[in-house]
Amino acid sequence: MADWQSLDPEAAREAEKYDNPIPSRELILQRLADRGEPAAREELAAEFGLYEEDQIEALRRRLRAMERDGQLIYTRRGTYAPVDKLDLICGRVSGHRDGFGFLIPDDGSEDLFLSPSQMRLVFDGDRGLARVSGVDRRGRREGVLVEVISRAHESVVGRYFEEGGIGYVTPDNPKIQQEVLVTAGRNGGAKIGQFVEIKITHWPTPRFQPQGDVVEVIGNYMAPGMEIDVALRSYDIPHVWPKDVIKEARKFRSEVEEKDKEKRVDLRHLPFVTIDGEDARDFDDAVYCEPLGKLRLFSGGWRLYVAIADVSSYVRLGSALDVEAQQRGNSVYFPERVVPMLPEELSNGLCSLNPHVDRLAMVCEMTMNKAGQMVDYQFYEGVIHSHARLTYNKVSSMLEHARTREGKALREEYKEVVPDLKNLYNLYKVLVDARHTRGAIDFETQETRIIFGDQRKIAEIRPTVRNDAHKLIEECMLAANVATAEFLQKHGVPALYRVHDGPPPERLEKLRAFLGELGLSLHKGKDPSPKDYQALLASIAGRPDFHLIQTVMLRSLSQAVYSTENNGHFGLNYEAYTHFTSPIRRYPDLLVHRAIRSIIRSKVDTPHVKRAGAMSIPKARIYPYDENTLEQLGEQCSMTERRADEATRDVVNWLKCEFMKDRVGETFPGVITAVTGFGLFVELTDIYVEGLVHVSALPGDYYHFDPVHHRLSGERTGRSFRLGDTIEVKVMRVDLDERKIDFEVSEKTLAAPIGRKQRGAAPAADKVEQQPVTEAKATPKPRSRKSETAEAYFPKDAVQRNAEVRKSREMKKALMSEARSGGHASSKSDKGGKPSGSGKPTKHRKGPPKSGAPRKSKSKS
């Protein structure tokens, strides 16, 4: 088999990548399958005819990479075997706060249950190989770990404690149930109770706990800003700039150089404006709109210019800036703090479309007819000059409240751009009509903003008002994103699309069952369309249970992701959609800009590109990505997006618990935002804080969960608590360690006549997605044994066990995850809006055990 190149289907690809190519992964797997037994590296090299030293070394590295990626396993005899030939399952470990976990297979098959003894060998997020060992008592596949392929974390963040003279760290991540022993003399000077970062030096085994060295003392538990410092490290969010990144960023000048403005379309004469939030510092987009004369081809309409910061001109392929931006994936927006994707020299400086300075931009110029339909578009490299930095509130005052004193004063201040704002507003009204005709789903959502007082403590949680200025910019960004997706498709360029699939069958079935009980229907056919969702929303407008129905509809939807396969966007009802408008804060947008530039700088003859004399550049220097590489980047960016969402929710949850700790014993009105078999989740009206009323805290009856009607019903009294009900609750406990809040139903609610509870006090669907519950337990308790798991809760059990409560919380987390996934259909990320903070599901925090012998290695399992 010396002539392996004639047998290798990927030989051409390998020859392009390497000067001295070796067999592809595909051929190696095929060879191992054909020979019927494992093979050593030396045997494979001989069979492939590889004798040169560099070829043998390249083969060694490839085999190790295939082992790392779960394609091969290295046996005890020093040979390599394909994983699928050994009936092994490769996947990612997902831990549970009760000690057990699951292996989530890479092939999408059913999860593999891992017992607590198996989970003692791994951490949440690790990748491993496992084999099926049987089924558990619930009928789930149960597995045994064979090999840990890779570790998800080199270090762990948690609180430092000592017991019997031995230091240990309790991980902040509730899915990691193993305390990490601190090597003697390596505690970094940490004091008991402080947050630390510990680097793992010895991984867990069946007999020994993990061990490590404290590498950083983060700070005291209640220190201002500690919640963000902990979240950054707990979620592995890069937040320190490497030296080479700082060096590259400092090379840029503060203003655009004249030579960089050459051979670009000059739009500095057009009065572009930026419209952002009050506290925004990085300006990705600027807009300008002009009407088309009625004598022109389209008999009216508009020309819309969307200019986006030309980040790809500064962040070059493969540079230190590019590598770091890819690793970060996106900027992370915490309350009053931003962790940017790019250094401030670029994000707030040279790339940002700041007012009254020249800036480089990637421009999407669109022609809209009078019905709001896009009839033409062009992309080009441009230079613009923003004439004003406007805010949503100012623009709203000038357009929606023009006759007020503030509106008149602002119109006078910005009189040079007011006519152009009117043009934008007129176009916006037409685009909204077109949106309704298209059938995009419009959920009524409510977002909040945290107002801080002294020592970074919450003074107020205030709802944000979404005015027409927000919607105007959103429609402009949507139009540009759609034009971009069509442009990339038309020119056959592989790219990342923003994909939002329709509702999964199991969620759709639950939704239809719920609607059927209310005499409503979504669609008689198998698969409903976005128009069906929107039509249902329109039909229930004004009903007292509108927000209840909307919440259930929102939970039925999928999560939007980045993918090279364009399957359309269900929520927005677009056949093709991508992200183009935020390259300062999203890496997928930067990739899309490179794809556009690869066409602009090519010799392709196309009416959708305008060129100003810049020389053509080989595609490989601008956009060398194939579909496989892009798919991996899409998965990475989808992960960093979820990571940012979870981290910001975590921070908000921490702050909300601090906000409520002085309100224990007080009574508040609230709305039931979720109902489960273990209790009710209630959001306090006007405070926007959620907590749990555990089913064991509902007195006078045994309550049973009705999943179809989303309610708990008493078997004796007939009293029921349903999603969307307004009730009064009393704050009973706030646990800062676990960031949990417990409520009890107030005497006033219990004394009310059965069946007289009010309905539908507007629990905004987005709050179900964006602001998951903060929960509490009564008092700190000793850490439970890792081998113990919680039993299921039955209403007739009048005892609330600690393990049961923890399991209940995890079930809630899964439920809220569905809500968040559904919310992605209409999230600002997809709509082209600006980022905002949000809450996060609860996390597990434990103090030290009360007493015990010095900590030693664990006994055999």
N, C-alpha and C positions, 0 to 999 in steps of 0.2 A: 504493500500500500504506500510505497514511497512517493508516488505521484498523487499526493493528497489533494493538490489544487484542482485536478480534474474532477474530483468527487465532491468538492466543497461548494455548496450552493452560494456561499457568501465569500468566495475567494476574491471577487472583484472588490468587495467592500473592504476586506482585510488589506488588499494591496494598496488601496487608497490611503488607509490609515497608517500603514507601517512600511518602512523601507525594506525590511526583511520579514515578511509576513509569516504567521503561523496558522494552524488550523483554527477555524472559528469555534465558538461554543457549540453551535449546532452540530458541527461535524464530530466534535469530541463526544457529545452525548450520544450521537448515532453510533459511533465506534464502540463505546462501552456497552450499548444495548446489543449490538450485533455479536460481540465476542462472548456474551453470555455469562461473564464473570467480571469482578472488579479487576483493575489494572493499576500497577505502580506507575509513577511518573516516567521512570526509565523505560518501561515497556511501551508506553504510549509514544515516547519520543522515537524509539526504534521503529515502531510500526508506522509512524508518520514520516520516517526518513529525516528526522531532525538530528543533526550531529554537531552543528556549530554551537559554540558556547552561548552566544547571545540568543539563539533560537531556543535552546534548552532553558535558559533563564526566563525568557518570555513565556514559555509553556508553564514553568513553575508558577509564575505570577498569575497566569490565566486560571490555572487550576485552583489556586488559593482564592482568587476572586469568585470563581464559581462556587467554591465551598462557602465563602462568606455570604453569597447571594442565595444560598439554599438550593442550588442546583445539584451539587455533589456533596457526598459525605466522605470524610477521610477515616477509613476503618482502622481498627487496632493493629491490623497486619501491614499497615503502611500503604494501602491501596485506595483508589478512588472508585466510588460506585454512585450511579445516578440515584437521587433520592426516591424517585417514583418507582424504581425497581425494588426498593426495600420497604415499600408500603409505609413510607414516612410522610408526615404532613408538615409543610413549612408554613410558618405564619408569625404573627405578632402577638405578644402576650398582653392581655388586658386584665389588670388586677381589680379586685373588689375590696371594699373596706372591711368586709367580714373575714378576709383571709384567703378565700378561694379566688379563682380567676378563670380565664378562658384563653385558648389559643385561637386567634382569628386567622383562618387559612388564607393564604395568598390567592388560592384559586376560587375563592368565593363560596366554598362549600360550608356546611353546617359547622358552627363553632365547636371546639373541643373543650369540655369541662376539665379544669385542673384543680385538684384537691389542694387544701392548705399545705400539705406536706410537699407537693410538687411546687407550689408557689414560693416555698422557702428557698428554692434554688434560683429564682429569677426576680427581677424587678418589673414593674409595669413598663411596657414599651419595648422590652427586650425582644429579640427575634430568636426563634428556636425551631428545632425539629422534634416532633413527637409522634408516637404511634398510638393507635386506638387500643385501649386495654379492656373496654367493655362499655356498659351503660350505667349511669347512676340511678338513684331511686326515682328520679323524675323522667327517666327514659332518654336522657341526653347522652351523647357520645362522651365517654370519659377517656382521658389520655394520660400518657406517661412521657415526660420529657426525655429525649435521647441525647440532645446536644443543644447547647446555647450557641447560636451562630454569631450574634453581635449584641453588645450591650447598648441600651438606649442612653444611659447617663454615665458619665465619668465621675460625677459628683452629685451629692444630694443636699438639699437645703432643709433645715429643720431646727429644732430647739435643743440646746445642750443641757444635759442633766448628769448628775452623778449618783451612784448608788454603791455602797460598800467600797468606796474609793476608786471605782471604775467609771470612767466617763462614757457616755453614749449620746447619740443624737436620734431624736424622734422625728422622722421625715415629715415635712409639711404636706407632702402628697398623700392623700388618704388611701390611695391605691397601693401604696408601699407600706406593708404592715410589719416590716422588719426594722428593729432598731439597729443602728450602725454603731458598733463599738469603736471607741477612740483609742488609737495606739497610745500607750503610756508615754507621757511627756510631749504629746503632739496635739494638745487641745488649743493651741494658739492663744492661750491666755483668756479663753472664754469663761464667762461667769454663768452660773446656773440660771437657766431661763432665757438666755440670749439666743438670738437667731444666728446660726453659723452655716457655712458651706463646708462640707466634708468631702474630700476626695477619696474614692474607694481604692484601697490598695489590695484588699483580699475579698474576692467575691464569695457569696454564700455557698455553702456545701450542705449535704444532708446532716452533717454533724456540727458545723460551725456557723456562727452569725457572720455577716459581712463586717469588715473592719476598715478603718481609714484614718486619714489625718485631717484635722481642721485646717483649711487653707485661708479662710476669711471669717472674721467675726463681723457679721452684718450690723448688729446693733441690738438695743433693748427692745423688748416686746412691744411696748406702747409708744415708742418714739414716733414723732410726726414724720410721715412719709415712709415709715417702715413697710406699710402694706405694698407699696410699689416695689421697693427694693427686694422684698421677698418674692413677689410675683415674677419679677424679671428672672430671678434665678430658678425658681420652682418650675417655670415653663421653658427654661433654656432659651430665653429671648436674648439675642446678642445686643449688648447695650454699651460696650466699651469699644472705641474705635482702635483697630490695629494701627501700629506705627506707620506702615506703608500706606494705609488709607489716609491718615492725617497728612502725610507727606505729599500725596497726590493732590489732595484737596487744597492745600496751601499754595500749590503752584498756580492756581487760577487767579486771575485778577478780579477785582470787585465789579468791574463793568465789562461789557462786551467789547472786544477789540474790533477796530474798523475792518481789518482784513477778514474777520469772520462774517461780517455783514455782506460781503461781496457775493455776487452770483446767487442771490436769493431774491425772491419776489418781495419787493418793498411795499409794505402796507402801513408805514408809519403815519401816513396822512389820514388814515381811517381812525375815527374816535372809538377804539376798543375800550372796554371797561371790564374790570373784574368785580364780581358780586360774590361775597363770601360772608362767613360768620363774623361776629364782632371781634373775636379773639384769634382769628386765623392769621397765620404768619407765612405759610407757604401757599402761593397762588399758582395753581396748575393751569387754569383756563381763563381766557378772556373772550368776550363775545361782541359782535357787531352785526346789525341787521339793517338792510335798506329795502324799501319797496321797489318792485319792478313796475315800470310804466305799463299802462293798460294797452298801449299800442304795440307792445313787444310780443314775442312769440306766444307766451303763455297767458296773455290777457290778464295781467295782474299777478300777484304772488310776491314772494320775497327772496332775497339773496341773504343767506345766513352764513356768517363767518365764525367758525369756532377755532380759536388759536390756542394750541396746547404747548406748554413749555417743552422746548426741544432738548430734553435730557440726554437723548442718545448721541448728541453732538459732543457732549462732555464726558459721559460715562462710556468709555470705549470697551469693546469686546475683550474680555480676558484681563482687564486691568484690575488692580486691587479694589478700586471702587466697585467694579462690576461684580467681583467675587463676593464682596461683603453685602452688596445690595441683594444678590441672589440668595445668600444665606438668610438675610433678614426677611425677605419676601414682601414686606410691607411696613409702613410706619405703624406704630402702636400708639393709640390715643387714650391715655389715662386721664382721669379728672385733673386738670391743670398741669399736666405734664405730657410731653410727647417724646417718644423714642423714635427718631426719624430713620427712614431707610437710607437716606443720604446725609452726609455731613452738612451742617448749617451753611457752610460756604456756598453750597449748591442749593440745598432745599429752601433756604430763606433768602439766599443771595442771588448768585449768577443765573440760576435756572428759574427762580420765581418771577412771575410776571408782575413785578412791582410797578407802582405808578410813576409816570413821568421819566422813565428811563427806557432805552432801547433794549429789546430782548429778542433772542432767537426763538422761533416757534415752528412747530409743525402745524400747518393750517389745513383744515377741512372746509372747503367752500361748497355750500349746498344751495341748490335752487329749489324752492318750494312753490307749488301752485297754490291757488287761492283756497283749495280744499285741504291744504296741509300735507299734501303728498310730495315726497321727494322725487323730482324728475331728472335731476342731474347732480353730479358732485365731482370735485377735483381735489387732489392732495398735492401739496407742494411745501418746500422749505421756504420759510418767510422770515421777515424781521418786522416786529411791531413796536408800538409805543403806547402803552396803556395811558389813557387820558384821565382815569379816575379809579380810585380804590373805593368801591361802594360796598355797603352791607345790605343784608336781606331786609333789615328793618327800615333802612333809609329808602331803599327802592320801593318797598311796600307803601311807605308814607307818600312817596311821590306819585305812585300809580293808583293805589287803592284808596288813599285818603288825601287826594290832591287839594281838597278845599279846606282842610284843617290848617291851623296856624303852623304846625310843624311841617306839613306837606308843602305849604307855600314857601316857607323859609328854605327848605331843602331844594325846591325847584329853582329858586333864585340862586342858591349856592352852586348848583350843578346845571345851570341853564344851557351850557354848551352841549351837554349830552342828553338832556331831557327829550328832545325829538327822537333820538335814537332809542331811548328806553321805551318810548311810546310805540315805535316800530316793533321792538321785541315783544311788547305786551300784546300787540295786535296779532303777531304771529303765534304767540303762546296760546291765545284763545282758540285759534284755528287748529293748532296741534292737539289741544285737549279734546276738541270735537273729533279729530281723526283718531285719537287714542280710544275714545268711547266706541267709535265705529269699528275699530280693529278688535275690540273686546278684551283689552288688557285688564287684569284683575286689580282692583283698587280697594285695598283694605283700609279701614279707618283706624289708624294707629296713633298712639300717644307716646312721645319720648319725653325724657326728663333731663334736667340739668342740676348738678350738685353745686350748691353755693356754700363756700367755706367761710368759717369764722376764724377765731384765734386758734393757734396750734394745729392748724389743718383739721379741725373738727367740723362736721357738717352743721351748718347753721340752718339750711333750708334745702328741701328737694323740690324743685320748681318744674312744672310742665313746660315744655317748649312749644311755642306757637309756630305752626307751619303756614306761612303766608304764600301769596301768589308769587313772590320773588323767588322763594325756594323752588316752587313748581316750574317757574319760567326757566331757571337754570337747568333743572332736571330734564325738561323736554329738549332743550338745546343739546345737552350731553347725550341723551338717548339717540337723537337724530345723528350725531356724529359717530356714535358707536355702531349704529346700524349701517351707516355709509361705509365705515371701516370694514365691517364683516363682509359686506357685499363686494367691496374692492378686493379684499384678500381672496375671496372665493373666485371671483372673476378672473384673477390673474394666476390662479393655481398655486398660491404660496402656502405651504403648510404653516399653520398658526394655532395659537391657543384661543379657543372660543369660550365664552361664558355660557355654560350649558345648564339648563334647568329642565329636568325631565318631568313628565306628568306624575300624578299621585301614584304611589305604589299600590298594587291590588289590595293588600291587606288593610291599608289605611282607607282606601276608597270604600271597601266593604263596610268598615265601621262607620264612616260618614253617612253612607246611604241608609244604614240601619237607624242611625240617630235621626236623620231627616224624615225617614218614613214614619217614625213615632209622632212627628209633628205635622204630618200631612203634607210634607214637602218632598220634592224630588229634584235631583241634579240633572240627570240625563237618562233617557230610557235605554240608550245604547250602552255598549261595553265601556268605552273610554270617553269621559266628558272632555270638552274643550275649555279653554280659558273663557270663551264667551258664555259657556254654561255656568261657570263659576260666577262671572260678573252679573249675568242675568238673575241668578239666585240672590246675590247680594242686593241688587236693585229691587227685587220683589219683596224682600223682608225689611227694607228701609222703613223706619218708623215703628216697627214692632217693639214691644217692650223687651223681648228676648233677642233683639238684633245682635247685641255683642256676644251673647252666649253662642248663637249659631255661627257668627263670624269666627269666634275662637276655635270652634270645632273644625270649621272649614280650613282655617289656617294650619291647624295641626295635621291635616291630611296631606299637605304638600311635601315635596322632596326638598333636598338641599342643593343649591346651585354650586357647581364646581367648574374648574378650568380643565378643558380637554381639547385634544386635536380633532376629535370627532364632533362635527357640528350636528347636534340633535335638536337645535332650536332652543328657545327660551319660553317655557310654558307660561310662567307668571306674566311676562310682558307681551306674550303672544307674538313673538318674532320668529321667523324661520331661521334667521342667523343673527347672532349678537356677539359682540366682543367688548373688551375694555381698552379704550384708547385715551381717555381723558385725564388720567391721573398718574403719569409716569414718575412724578416726584415721590409718590407714596405707595405705588404698587408696581412690583416687578413685572407682572404680565403685561401691563401697559407699555413698559419700556421695551419688552420683546416685540410687541406689536409695532411700535415706532420703528424698530430696526427692520421689521418685515416691509413696512411701507417705504422706508428709505432704500431698501434693496431694489425696489421697483423704480423709484424716482431716479436713482443713480445707475439704472441699467439702460440698455439701448432699446428696450421694448417700446414699440409704438402703441400708445394708448391714449384715448381722449380724456382719461380720468387722472392724468398727471400733467402738471405745469412745470416746465423746467426753465431755469434762468441762466443757463450756461455752465453750470457746475459739471466737472468732468465725471464720467462714469467710473464706478468702482466695482471690482469683481465681487460677486455675491458672497463668496467665501470670507471676505474681509469684513462684511457687514452682518450677514445673516447665515451662518454655516450650519444651521440646525436642521436635522431630519425629524421625521415624525416621532421616532422612538425617543430622541433626546427631548423634544418638546413635551411629549407625554409625561416624561419623568419630571420636567420642570413644572408642568401643570399640577402634578400630584404634590410636589414640594410647595408650590404657592397656595394650593388649597389647604395644605396642612398649616402653613404659617398664618393663613387667614383665620382658621379655627383656633389656632394657638393664641392669637391676639384677642379674639373674642372671649375666650375662656379666661385669659389673664385679666382683662378689663372687668369682666363680671366678678372675678375673685376680689379685685380691689374694691369695687363698689359694694360688694357684700360685706367686706370687712368694715368699711366706713359706716354702712347702715347699722351694723350691730353696735358700733360705738355710739351712733346717734340714738339708738333705742335703749341703751343700758340704763339711762336715768329716767326711763318712762315705765319701768316695771311697776305693775299695779294699776296703771291707767287704763281707761276704756276708750276704744275708738270704733267708729263705724268702718265697715269694710265690705269687700266683694269677694265671693268665692271664685277663685281663678282656676282651681283644679280640684278634682275629686278622685280619690283612689280608695282602694280597699282598706288602707291604714289611716285615712283621715282626710281633712279638708285643708287646702291651702288658701289663705285669705290675704288679700292685699288691702292695706289700710287706705281709706279714701283720703285724698289730698296729701298723703304722706309718702305713698308709693313704696312702702316697705311690705314684704311678704313674710308670713310665718305659717306654722303648722298648728292646726287643731287636731291632735291625735284622736283616733276613734275611741280610745280608752278614756279620753277626757269628755266624751259626750255622755252625760248622765241619764239614768232613768230608763235605759232600754238597751237592747242589742241591735246594732246597726249593720246592715248588709249592703254591699256595694252593687249597684246596678250600672254596668258599663255602658249599656245602650243609652240610658237616660242621663248618664253622668251625675249620679246622685247616690247618697247614703240614706237608706230608709230604715226607720225603727220597726222591728217586727211586732211590737206590742202597741205602741202609741200611733204608729203611722206617720210620725213626724219625719220629714225628709229635708235634706240639705243638698241643694243642686247647684251645679255650675251656673254662675251668674247671679245667685241669690245675694241680697244685701243683708248682712248680719252685723251685730255688735259683738266685739271680742275684747277680752282683757289680756294685757301683756303679762305673762306669768314668769317667763325665764328668758334671759339673753345670755348665751354662752359665747364669750369672745374667743375662747380656745377653738371651738368648733364652728364658730360663726353661725349659730343657729338661734332662731327665735321661736318660742312656743307660746301659743295663744290658748285661751279657753273661751267657750261661748259665754257671753254675759248673761246674768240673771234676767235682764230685760228681754233678750231674745228668747230664752227658754220659757218666759212667762207669757209670751205672745200666743194668741190662738193659733192652733195648728192649721197650716194652709194659708196663713195671712202674710207670709214673708214677701217682701218686695222683690222685684225682679229687675235685672239688667241695669245696674248702675255703672255702666260703661267701663268694664274691665278691658282696656284696649288690648287688642290682640298682640300688638308688638311688645306690650309689656310682658305678655306670657313668654314671648321669644327672648326679649332683650334683658328682662329683669328677673331672673330666676330667684327662687326662694332663699331667704336667709332663715336658718333654723337653729334651734337650741336644745340642749339637754339640761336637766336640772342642776346637777353638780358634777364636778370632775370626778371620774372614777378610775380605779386602777386599770391598767391596760389588760385586755383579755388575752388568753392564750391564743397563739396563732392557729392552733389546730381546731379551735372551736368555731363553729358556724352557727348563725342564727336560725332558729326554727321559723316556719311561716306563722304569721299572726292570724288567729281566729277570733272573731268578735266576742265569743263567749268566754274567752280567757280574760279575766279581769286584771291581769298583771302585765305591766309594761317592762319588759326586760331590756337591758341596755343593748344587747346584740340585735334584738328585734327592731328597736328604733333605728339603729344604724342601717339595717337592711332596708327598712322602710324609706329612709332618706335616699338610699341608692336607687330604689324603685322610682322615687320622685324625680331623681336626676335623669333617669332614662326617659320618663314621661316628658320632662321639660326639654330634653334634647330633641324629642319629636317636634315640640312647639317651635324650638329655635330653627330646626331644619325647615319646617314649613315656612317660617318667616323669611327665609332667604329668597323666597319668590319675589318679594317686593321690597327687599332691603335696599338701603341707600346705596350700597355698593353696586348693585345692579342698575339702579335707577340713575346713577351718575351723580348722586348727591355727595355731600361732604361727610366726613366721619364723625361719629359721636361715641361717647362712653356708654357702657352698659354694665349690667350686673352679671354675676357668675354663680353657679351652683355651689352649695356648701362644700367646705373642705374639712378634713379630719385633723384635729389638733389634740394632743394628749400631753398631760404632765407626767412626771415620774411616778412609778408605782409607789405605794405608801411605804412598803417595807419589803425586806427579803434578803436572801443571802447574796454574797458577791456574785456578780454576773459571770457565768462561765459558758463554755461551749454547750450547745444544745445536745440533748440525748438523741440517740438514733431514732429515726421515725419508723 
